[in-house]
Amino acid sequence: MEALASGWSRAIGSSSPEEASLSSSSSDSSSWAISEPKAIELVGKSWTAVAVHGRQNEGSEAVWLGGRATALCRAIGASLRDAGFAAEPNERLPGLQSANICNRTLSSGGAQLELP
């Protein structure tokens, strides 16, 4: 997980609802302050997106899940737990702002993972 928790944010989009269904001491500012035009354009054409961030451990090895796509967050959390990872809702950085990169989608929602 350390390789993924490098502090970079990546948005992975899907182009349709059907495709979507198949499928740090940080602040949340990196999620909503993204101004990279190509990233915004890609996410804006996608039905949903998943943003992956690194964060400081802060005593928890769990992946914190947030974002407006609650069903997607629950599905990702269940998959992570099935694979042996701890995953829990992100109470501190819930990723609910409309300007958050994961929520700038056609559905106005996505998921945000904060990795320790």
LOKOLNU-180577 format. One record per atom (N, C-alpha, C): residue in three letters; residue number from 0; x, y, z. Coordinates in Angstrom, 3 decimals, padded with zeros to 6 digits. Last residue first. Layout:
<kedos>
+-----+-----+----------+----------+----------+
: res :   n :     east :    north :       up :
+-----+-----+----------+----------+----------+
: ala : NUM :        X :        Y :        Z :
...
+-----+-----+----------+----------+----------+
</kedos>
This chain:
<kedos>
+-----+-----+----------+----------+----------+
: res :   n :     east :    north :       up :
+-----+-----+----------+----------+----------+
: pro : 115 : -003.347 :  004.517 :  004.335 :
: pro : 115 : -002.338 :  004.857 :  005.353 :
: pro : 115 : -000.926 :  004.638 :  004.817 :
: leu : 114 : -005.393 :  006.052 :  001.854 :
: leu : 114 : -004.554 :  004.930 :  002.234 :
: leu : 114 : -003.509 :  005.342 :  003.266 :
: glu : 113 : -008.559 :  006.858 :  001.135 :
: glu : 113 : -007.400 :  007.432 :  001.832 :
: glu : 113 : -006.599 :  006.259 :  002.375 :
: leu : 112 : -010.568 :  007.075 : -001.657 :
: leu : 112 : -009.874 :  006.158 : -000.753 :
: leu : 112 : -008.675 :  006.877 : -000.175 :
: gln : 111 : -013.673 :  008.056 : -002.775 :
: gln : 111 : -012.348 :  008.538 : -002.381 :
: gln : 111 : -011.773 :  007.548 : -001.381 :
: ala : 110 : -015.964 :  007.900 : -005.503 :
: ala : 110 : -015.420 :  007.370 : -004.250 :
: ala : 110 : -014.020 :  007.911 : -004.030 :
: gly : 109 : -018.614 :  010.028 : -006.699 :
: gly : 109 : -017.524 :  009.088 : -006.884 :
: gly : 109 : -017.078 :  008.606 : -005.529 :
: gly : 108 : -020.996 :  012.132 : -008.358 :
: gly : 108 : -020.515 :  011.319 : -007.255 :
: gly : 108 : -019.395 :  010.395 : -007.670 :
: ser : 107 : -022.345 :  013.247 : -010.480 :
: ser : 107 : -022.038 :  014.097 : -009.328 :
: ser : 107 : -021.574 :  013.297 : -008.117 :
: ser : 106 : -022.461 :  011.843 : -012.781 :
: ser : 106 : -023.427 :  011.466 : -011.741 :
: ser : 106 : -023.302 :  012.332 : -010.497 :
: leu : 105 : -020.335 :  012.922 : -014.171 :
: leu : 105 : -021.677 :  013.063 : -014.734 :
: leu : 105 : -022.755 :  012.747 : -013.708 :
: thr : 104 : -018.183 :  014.323 : -011.571 :
: thr : 104 : -018.553 :  013.365 : -012.598 :
: thr : 104 : -019.940 :  013.667 : -013.157 :
: arg : 103 : -016.780 :  015.282 : -009.385 :
: arg : 103 : -016.960 :  016.142 : -010.572 :
: arg : 103 : -017.353 :  015.305 : -011.790 :
: asn : 102 : -016.091 :  013.767 : -007.206 :
: asn : 102 : -017.502 :  014.134 : -007.362 :
: asn : 102 : -017.780 :  015.029 : -008.566 :
: cys : 101 : -013.363 :  013.501 : -007.129 :
: cys : 101 : -014.150 :  012.278 : -007.325 :
: cys : 101 : -015.629 :  012.571 : -007.538 :
: ile : 100 : -012.509 :  016.149 : -006.635 :
: ile : 100 : -012.282 :  015.552 : -007.953 :
: ile : 100 : -013.132 :  014.306 : -008.170 :
: asn :  99 : -014.797 :  018.281 : -005.024 :
: asn :  99 : -013.845 :  017.177 : -004.876 :
: asn :  99 : -013.724 :  016.474 : -006.222 :
: ala :  98 : -016.869 :  020.047 : -005.289 :
: ala :  98 : -015.631 :  020.364 : -006.004 :
: ala :  98 : -014.560 :  019.291 : -005.861 :
: ser :  97 : -018.795 :  019.110 : -003.574 :
: ser :  97 : -019.042 :  018.988 : -005.013 :
: ser :  97 : -017.783 :  019.266 : -005.827 :
: gln :  96 : -017.658 :  017.217 : -000.775 :
: gln :  96 : -017.736 :  018.501 : -001.475 :
: gln :  96 : -017.953 :  018.278 : -002.972 :
: leu :  95 : -017.217 :  014.823 :  000.522 :
: leu :  95 : -018.576 :  015.106 :  000.054 :
: leu :  95 : -018.715 :  016.410 : -000.729 :
: gly :  94 : -015.078 :  013.544 :  001.917 :
: gly :  94 : -015.057 :  013.716 :  000.462 :
: gly :  94 : -016.416 :  014.015 : -000.143 :
: pro :  93 : -014.613 :  013.143 :  004.666 :
: pro :  93 : -015.629 :  012.348 :  003.983 :
: pro :  93 : -015.716 :  012.521 :  002.461 :
: leu :  92 : -012.379 :  012.970 :  006.731 :
: leu :  92 : -012.310 :  013.573 :  005.395 :
: leu :  92 : -013.319 :  012.865 :  004.493 :
: arg :  91 : -013.351 :  011.725 :  009.088 :
: arg :  91 : -012.549 :  012.954 :  009.151 :
: arg :  91 : -012.537 :  013.711 :  007.827 :
: glu :  90 : -014.681 :  009.401 :  008.439 :
: glu :  90 : -015.392 :  010.412 :  009.226 :
: glu :  90 : -014.670 :  011.756 :  009.189 :
: asn :  89 : -014.853 :  007.229 :  006.089 :
: asn :  89 : -013.942 :  008.314 :  006.430 :
: asn :  89 : -014.717 :  009.418 :  007.135 :
: pro :  88 : -015.682 :  003.855 :  006.874 :
: pro :  88 : -016.069 :  005.186 :  006.394 :
: pro :  88 : -015.113 :  006.253 :  006.918 :
: glu :  87 : -013.052 :  001.393 :  006.359 :
: glu :  87 : -014.099 :  002.014 :  007.168 :
: glu :  87 : -014.469 :  003.373 :  006.584 :
: ala :  86 : -011.240 : -001.611 :  006.160 :
: ala :  86 : -011.823 : -000.469 :  005.449 :
: ala :  86 : -012.976 :  000.069 :  006.284 :
: ala :  85 : -008.513 : -003.808 :  006.115 :
: ala :  85 : -009.466 : -003.062 :  006.938 :
: ala :  85 : -009.950 : -001.869 :  006.120 :
: phe :  84 : -008.230 : -006.613 :  003.906 :
: phe :  84 : -007.849 : -005.261 :  004.306 :
: phe :  84 : -008.915 : -004.669 :  005.222 :
: gly :  83 : -009.034 : -009.053 :  002.857 :
: gly :  83 : -008.229 : -009.040 :  004.072 :
: gly :  83 : -007.754 : -007.680 :  004.539 :
: ala :  82 : -010.812 : -009.120 :  000.820 :
: ala :  82 : -009.406 : -009.384 :  000.461 :
: ala :  82 : -008.482 : -009.310 :  001.671 :
: asp :  81 : -013.102 : -008.303 :  002.082 :
: asp :  81 : -013.046 : -009.683 :  001.591 :
: asp :  81 : -011.615 : -010.092 :  001.239 :
: arg :  80 : -012.411 : -005.589 :  002.400 :
: arg :  80 : -012.507 : -006.460 :  003.579 :
: arg :  80 : -012.443 : -007.933 :  003.185 :
: leu :  79 : -012.545 : -004.776 : -000.297 :
: leu :  79 : -011.294 : -004.657 :  000.454 :
: leu :  79 : -011.302 : -005.582 :  001.672 :
: ser :  78 : -015.256 : -005.285 : -000.828 :
: ser :  78 : -014.210 : -005.980 : -001.586 :
: ser :  78 : -012.874 : -005.928 : -000.862 :
: ala :  77 : -016.464 : -003.482 :  000.963 :
: ala :  77 : -016.715 : -004.926 :  001.093 :
: ala :  77 : -015.643 : -005.723 :  000.363 :
: gly :  76 : -015.492 : -001.028 : -000.092 :
: gly :  76 : -015.183 : -001.439 :  001.277 :
: gly :  76 : -015.364 : -002.934 :  001.473 :
: ile :  75 : -016.702 : -001.070 : -002.614 :
: ile :  75 : -015.241 : -001.072 : -002.515 :
: ile :  75 : -014.826 : -001.537 : -001.129 :
: ala :  74 : -019.403 : -000.983 : -001.783 :
: ala :  74 : -018.910 : -002.110 : -002.575 :
: ala :  74 : -017.387 : -002.206 : -002.517 :
: arg :  73 : -019.505 :  001.494 : -000.440 :
: arg :  73 : -019.815 :  000.254 :  000.286 :
: arg :  73 : -019.268 : -000.967 : -000.451 :
: cys :  72 : -018.866 :  003.194 : -002.594 :
: cys :  72 : -017.988 :  003.138 : -001.411 :
: cys :  72 : -018.230 :  001.859 : -000.612 :
: leu :  71 : -021.096 :  002.732 : -004.212 :
: leu :  71 : -019.762 :  002.380 : -004.696 :
: leu :  71 : -018.786 :  002.268 : -003.530 :
: ala :  70 : -023.067 :  003.820 : -002.562 :
: ala :  70 : -023.139 :  002.398 : -002.933 :
: ala :  70 : -021.784 :  001.914 : -003.431 :
: thr :  69 : -022.219 :  006.534 : -002.414 :
: thr :  69 : -022.216 :  005.681 : -001.220 :
: thr :  69 : -022.291 :  004.196 : -001.550 :
: ala :  68 : -020.685 :  008.767 : -003.842 :
: ala :  68 : -021.236 :  007.519 : -004.394 :
: ala :  68 : -021.233 :  006.462 : -003.292 :
: arg :  67 : -019.345 :  010.853 : -002.592 :
: arg :  67 : -020.808 :  010.910 : -002.667 :
: arg :  67 : -021.447 :  009.626 : -003.189 :
: gly :  66 : -016.666 :  010.006 : -000.284 :
: gly :  66 : -017.219 :  010.367 : -001.582 :
: gly :  66 : -018.728 :  010.265 : -001.571 :
: gly :  65 : -014.606 :  007.498 :  001.342 :
: gly :  65 : -015.480 :  008.655 :  001.305 :
: gly :  65 : -015.965 :  008.911 : -000.105 :
: leu :  64 : -012.841 :  005.356 :  003.487 :
: leu :  64 : -013.650 :  005.504 :  002.284 :
: leu :  64 : -014.566 :  006.711 :  002.393 :
: trp :  63 : -009.648 :  004.461 :  004.523 :
: trp :  63 : -010.803 :  005.304 :  004.804 :
: trp :  63 : -011.528 :  005.553 :  003.491 :
: val :  62 : -008.232 :  001.475 :  005.368 :
: val :  62 : -008.475 :  002.365 :  004.236 :
: val :  62 : -009.740 :  003.140 :  004.579 :
: ala :  61 : -006.603 :  001.092 :  008.538 :
: ala :  61 : -007.761 :  000.947 :  007.658 :
: ala :  61 : -007.692 :  001.914 :  006.482 :
: glu :  60 : -004.756 :  001.394 :  010.441 :
: glu :  60 : -004.283 :  000.780 :  009.196 :
: glu :  60 : -005.411 :  000.645 :  008.183 :
: ser :  59 : -004.399 :  004.115 :  012.570 :
: ser :  59 : -005.332 :  003.217 :  011.904 :
: ser :  59 : -004.725 :  002.700 :  010.611 :
: gly :  58 : -002.640 :  006.000 :  013.580 :
: gly :  58 : -003.098 :  004.921 :  014.447 :
: gly :  58 : -004.047 :  003.938 :  013.809 :
: glu :  57 : -001.887 :  007.724 :  011.504 :
: glu :  57 : -002.741 :  008.241 :  012.581 :
: glu :  57 : -003.361 :  007.128 :  013.423 :
: asn :  56 : -000.641 :  007.540 :  008.912 :
: asn :  56 : -001.285 :  006.398 :  009.555 :
: asn :  56 : -002.259 :  006.828 :  010.633 :
: gln :  55 : -001.317 :  010.078 :  006.484 :
: gln :  55 : -000.532 :  009.569 :  007.597 :
: gln :  55 : -001.325 :  008.487 :  008.304 :
: arg :  54 : -002.291 :  009.103 :  003.146 :
: arg :  54 : -002.468 :  009.879 :  004.375 :
: arg :  54 : -001.522 :  009.320 :  005.424 :
: gly :  53 : -002.912 :  009.271 : -000.384 :
: gly :  53 : -002.145 :  008.796 :  000.758 :
: gly :  53 : -002.426 :  009.683 :  001.959 :
: his :  52 : -005.758 :  008.557 : -002.431 :
: his :  52 : -004.861 :  009.479 : -001.744 :
: his :  52 : -004.051 :  008.735 : -000.694 :
: val :  51 : -007.631 :  008.194 : -005.280 :
: val :  51 : -006.809 :  007.466 : -004.315 :
: val :  51 : -005.772 :  008.435 : -003.754 :
: ala :  50 : -010.892 :  008.376 : -006.513 :
: ala :  50 : -009.680 :  009.123 : -006.186 :
: ala :  50 : -008.937 :  008.351 : -005.096 :
: val :  49 : -012.862 :  007.249 : -009.038 :
: val :  49 : -012.279 :  006.833 : -007.765 :
: val :  49 : -010.982 :  007.606 : -007.585 :
: ala :  48 : -015.961 :  008.184 : -010.588 :
: ala :  48 : -014.503 :  008.233 : -010.485 :
: ala :  48 : -014.095 :  007.727 : -009.114 :
: thr :  47 : -018.577 :  007.896 : -013.081 :
: thr :  47 : -018.073 :  007.902 : -011.704 :
: thr :  47 : -016.554 :  007.937 : -011.734 :
: trp :  46 : -018.969 :  008.637 : -015.725 :
: trp :  46 : -020.129 :  008.466 : -014.854 :
: trp :  46 : -019.716 :  008.500 : -013.395 :
: ser :  45 : -016.954 :  011.209 : -017.225 :
: ser :  45 : -017.107 :  009.870 : -016.660 :
: ser :  45 : -018.325 :  009.798 : -015.751 :
: lys :  44 : -016.338 :  013.705 : -017.943 :
: lys :  44 : -016.962 :  012.879 : -018.977 :
: lys :  44 : -017.270 :  011.474 : -018.475 :
: gly :  43 : -015.010 :  014.718 : -015.723 :
: gly :  43 : -016.277 :  015.327 : -016.121 :
: gly :  43 : -017.022 :  014.563 : -017.197 :
: val :  42 : -012.621 :  013.294 : -015.779 :
: val :  42 : -013.595 :  012.989 : -014.739 :
: val :  42 : -014.967 :  013.540 : -015.124 :
: leu :  41 : -011.435 :  014.584 : -018.026 :
: leu :  41 : -011.644 :  013.136 : -017.983 :
: leu :  41 : -012.735 :  012.770 : -016.979 :
: glu :  40 : -011.335 :  017.296 : -017.162 :
: glu :  40 : -012.067 :  016.919 : -018.371 :
: glu :  40 : -012.391 :  015.422 : -018.367 :
: ile :  39 : -009.700 :  017.097 : -014.916 :
: ile :  39 : -011.059 :  017.605 : -014.762 :
: ile :  39 : -011.911 :  017.210 : -015.966 :
: ala :  38 : -007.353 :  016.204 : -016.171 :
: ala :  38 : -008.000 :  015.385 : -015.141 :
: ala :  38 : -009.453 :  015.807 : -014.968 :
: lys :  37 : -006.786 :  018.369 : -017.862 :
: lys :  37 : -007.051 :  017.049 : -018.440 :
: lys :  37 : -007.739 :  016.127 : -017.433 :
: pro :  36 : -006.371 :  020.565 : -016.013 :
: pro :  36 : -007.472 :  020.560 : -016.984 :
: pro :  36 : -007.791 :  019.170 : -017.552 :
: glu :  35 : -005.878 :  020.552 : -012.680 :
: glu :  35 : -005.308 :  019.959 : -013.888 :
: glu :  35 : -006.424 :  019.803 : -014.925 :
: ser :  34 : -006.648 :  021.379 : -010.249 :
: ser :  34 : -006.946 :  022.294 : -011.349 :
: ser :  34 : -006.319 :  021.803 : -012.651 :
: ile :  33 : -007.836 :  020.365 : -007.171 :
: ile :  33 : -007.211 :  019.925 : -008.413 :
: ile :  33 : -007.635 :  020.852 : -009.543 :
: ala :  32 : -008.971 :  020.843 : -004.759 :
: ala :  32 : -008.197 :  021.939 : -005.341 :
: ala :  32 : -007.522 :  021.538 : -006.649 :
: trp :  31 : -010.156 :  018.627 : -003.699 :
: trp :  31 : -011.034 :  019.630 : -004.285 :
: trp :  31 : -010.282 :  020.767 : -004.934 :
: ser :  30 : -007.990 :  017.026 : -002.936 :
: ser :  30 : -009.115 :  016.458 : -003.662 :
: ser :  30 : -009.935 :  017.518 : -004.363 :
: ser :  29 : -006.252 :  018.533 : -001.448 :
: ser :  29 : -005.765 :  018.013 : -002.716 :
: ser :  29 : -006.900 :  017.451 : -003.554 :
: ser :  28 : -007.685 :  019.095 :  000.890 :
: ser :  28 : -007.548 :  020.136 : -000.120 :
: ser :  28 : -007.057 :  019.592 : -001.444 :
: asp :  27 : -008.018 :  017.538 :  003.046 :
: asp :  27 : -008.727 :  017.107 :  001.860 :
: asp :  27 : -008.537 :  018.096 :  000.717 :
: ser :  26 : -004.886 :  017.006 :  004.616 :
: ser :  26 : -006.132 :  017.743 :  004.495 :
: ser :  26 : -006.760 :  017.291 :  003.198 :
: ser :  25 : -003.349 :  014.622 :  006.772 :
: ser :  25 : -003.567 :  015.229 :  005.483 :
: ser :  25 : -004.797 :  016.101 :  005.559 :
: ser :  24 : -001.300 :  013.335 :  008.484 :
: ser :  24 : -002.210 :  014.434 :  008.832 :
: ser :  24 : -002.412 :  015.146 :  007.518 :
: ser :  23 : -003.722 :  014.267 :  004.635 :
: ser :  23 : -003.095 :  013.101 :  004.930 :
: ser :  23 : -002.786 :  013.553 :  006.256 :
: ser :  22 : -017.991 : -002.628 : -012.585 :
: ser :  22 : -016.743 : -002.465 : -011.895 :
: ser :  22 : -016.667 : -002.542 : -010.328 :
: leu :  21 : -020.169 : -002.350 : -013.074 :
: leu :  21 : -019.306 : -003.514 : -013.206 :
: leu :  21 : -018.047 : -003.331 : -012.383 :
: ser :  20 : -021.146 :  000.159 : -012.703 :
: ser :  20 : -021.689 : -000.878 : -011.847 :
: ser :  20 : -020.901 : -002.165 : -011.982 :
: ala :  19 : -019.730 :  001.562 : -014.650 :
: ala :  19 : -019.472 :  001.866 : -013.247 :
: ala :  19 : -019.985 :  000.753 : -012.357 :
: glu :  18 : -020.885 :  000.579 : -016.949 :
: glu :  18 : -019.479 :  000.300 : -016.709 :
: glu :  18 : -019.135 :  000.536 : -015.245 :
: glu :  17 : -023.457 :  001.689 : -016.599 :
: glu :  17 : -023.286 :  000.246 : -016.689 :
: glu :  17 : -021.842 : -000.147 : -016.375 :
: pro :  16 : -023.009 :  004.444 : -016.664 :
: pro :  16 : -023.482 :  003.845 : -015.423 :
: pro :  16 : -023.279 :  002.330 : -015.421 :
: ser :  15 : -019.854 :  005.141 : -018.383 :
: ser :  15 : -021.292 :  004.920 : -018.343 :
: ser :  15 : -021.714 :  004.338 : -017.006 :
: ser :  14 : -017.088 :  005.465 : -018.291 :
: ser :  14 : -017.852 :  006.326 : -019.179 :
: ser :  14 : -019.359 :  006.120 : -019.136 :
: ser :  13 : -015.112 :  005.931 : -015.391 :
: ser :  13 : -015.830 :  005.029 : -016.280 :
: ser :  13 : -016.804 :  005.877 : -017.073 :
: gly :  12 : -011.848 :  006.991 : -014.242 :
: gly :  12 : -013.238 :  007.191 : -014.610 :
: gly :  12 : -013.806 :  006.055 : -015.422 :
: ile :  11 : -009.820 :  007.672 : -011.668 :
: ile :  11 : -010.052 :  006.632 : -012.656 :
: ile :  11 : -011.522 :  006.693 : -013.000 :
: ala :  10 : -007.462 :  009.878 : -010.535 :
: ala :  10 : -008.887 :  009.699 : -010.789 :
: ala :  10 : -009.034 :  008.684 : -011.911 :
: arg :   9 : -005.104 :  010.087 : -007.999 :
: arg :   9 : -005.418 :  009.607 : -009.336 :
: arg :   9 : -006.925 :  009.468 : -009.447 :
: ser :   8 : -002.754 :  011.949 : -006.299 :
: ser :   8 : -004.175 :  011.645 : -006.425 :
: ser :   8 : -004.416 :  011.197 : -007.853 :
: trp :   7 :  000.099 :  011.214 : -004.353 :
: trp :   7 : -000.500 :  011.581 : -005.628 :
: trp :   7 : -001.960 :  011.198 : -005.607 :
: gly :   6 :  001.017 :  010.140 : -002.048 :
: gly :   6 :  000.603 :  011.538 : -002.006 :
: gly :   6 :  000.007 :  012.017 : -003.310 :
: ser :   5 :  001.531 :  007.480 : -002.069 :
: ser :   5 :  002.650 :  008.377 : -002.322 :
: ser :   5 :  002.274 :  009.844 : -002.279 :
: ala :   4 :  000.261 :  005.036 : -001.626 :
: ala :   4 :  000.070 :  006.152 : -000.704 :
: ala :   4 :  001.166 :  007.187 : -000.860 :
: leu :   3 :  001.084 :  003.034 : -003.267 :
: leu :   3 : -000.110 :  003.778 : -003.652 :
: leu :   3 : -000.287 :  005.031 : -002.820 :
: ala :   2 :  003.258 :  002.111 : -001.823 :
: ala :   2 :  003.478 :  002.632 : -003.170 :
: ala :   2 :  002.279 :  003.446 : -003.630 :
: glu :   1 :  002.067 :  001.177 :  000.511 :
: glu :   1 :  002.897 :  002.378 :  000.570 :
: glu :   1 :  003.126 :  002.973 : -000.810 :
: met :   0 :  000.811 : -001.192 :  000.000 :
: met :   0 :  000.000 :  000.000 :  000.000 :
: met :   0 :  000.850 :  001.250 :  000.000 :
+-----+-----+----------+----------+----------+
</kedos>
